[in-house]
Amino acid sequence: MPRLPRFAPIGVPQHIIQRGNNRQPCFGEEHDYGVYTRFLKSAADKFSVDIHAWCFMSNHVHLLATPKSDGAVSLMMQSLGRRYVQYFNHKYKRTGTLWEGRFKSCMVDTEAYLLICYRYIELNPVRAKIVKQPEDYKWSSHSLNIGNKESELITPHEIYKRLATAEEERFKVYKELFREELTNIQIENIRAATNRGLLVGSEKFRNEIEELIGQSVRPNPVGRPKVVNEEGAVYFC
């Protein structure tokens, strides 16, 4: 089945995954994570993309980002990918590709799913049983979003800022969100939407996106159906 074109409308958050080729490591040592962070900051600034959350695992990366110009996400990821591959191949005396094809992404409904996506990304090391608490993992945005660290890379999303007026209170409220585990449906919907390049969110959000881009973003009817949660939100998988 031909893959869908990539949609990244201005102002609509994107959950992005970039995997190492054949699930192989894309970071060899601690220093590599720092280099990737600097390259990401440079590319995000150059192509006008706000980075809200991230997690760099040994063989893949997760980003939550909002483009501020047309084509910004693709341009950022292409620039970041090429620059980091050159660095990695030179350092480890290797050739060829590092990444598993093009990056995967999905549009994220700000009202229904943005904070869930924050949690999905920053809980990756916990689900992988690398750490017990998300703040114990060095290479994610969690410590910044709870106020334990600072970084010029991060740009808080408006939905995140609405958690509380005062910054210190916002950090506490955000940390409290992580006391509740994500449901299996929430996890699977994010994974499925990202892998298929669709969207995760409500029926209202889907309709708004289709009107914005002038094209259907409904999943192929063959396969798993949509899921309606207890609040009535519809998530496409």
Residue, then its C-alpha position, 0 to 999 in steps of 0.5 A: m500500500p502506498r504510504l500517505p503524504r506527510f502532513a505537518p500544518i503550521g501550529v499543529p504539534q507532531h509526535i516524531i520517531q526516528r529509529g536506528n537502522n534495523r533497530q541498531p544503536c544510534f548513540g555509541e556513548e554519552h558524548d553522542y547524546g550531547v552532540y545530537t542535542r546540539f544539532l537538534k537545537s541548531a536545526a530547530d532554530k534554523f527551520s522554526v520548529d518549537i521542541h516541547a518534549w523529547c527522549f533519546m533512547s539508545n536506538h531511537v529518538h522521540l520528539l514532540a514538536t510544533p512547526k512554525s513554517d511550511g515544511a519545517v519538520s521535514l527540513m529540520m529532520q533532514s538537516l539533523g539526520r544528515r549532520y548527525v550521520q556524518y558525525f557518527n560515521h566519522k567518529y566510528k569509522r563506518t559508512g552507510t545509513l544510520w537511520e531506518g528510512r524516513f522518520k515517522s510522525c503523526m499530528v497530535d490533538t492539543e486539547a485531547y492528547l498533547l499532555i498524554c503525548y508528553r507523558y508517552i515520550e518521557l515515560n519511554p525509559v520507564r517502560a523499557k525498565i531502564v529507570k524507575q522514575p522518568e526524572d532519573y533518565k538523563w536524556s529526556s525533557h522530563s527534568l526540564n518540564i518539572g523544573n529540575k534542569e534548564s535548557e535552551l532547547i525546550t519551548p513550553h507548549e501553551i497547553y503545558k503552560r495552562l497547567a498553572t499560572a506560576e511556574e513552580e506550581r506548573f512544575k508540581v502539577y506536571k509531575e503529578l500527571f506522571r503518578e497515573e499510568l498511561t492506558n494500553i489504549q493510549i499507548e497503542n493509539i500513539r504508536a499506531a498513529t505515528n507509524r501510519g502517519l495519521l493523527v491522534g485525537s478527537e473526531k472534531f480534531r480530525n475534521e478540523i485537520e481535513e478541512l485545513i489540508g483539504q484531504s482525508v486523514r482517515p485510516n484505511p477501513v481494513g484492519r483495526p477500528k477506531v476506539v472511543n474512550e470513556e470521554g467520547a474522544v475518538y482515536f484512530c489506530 
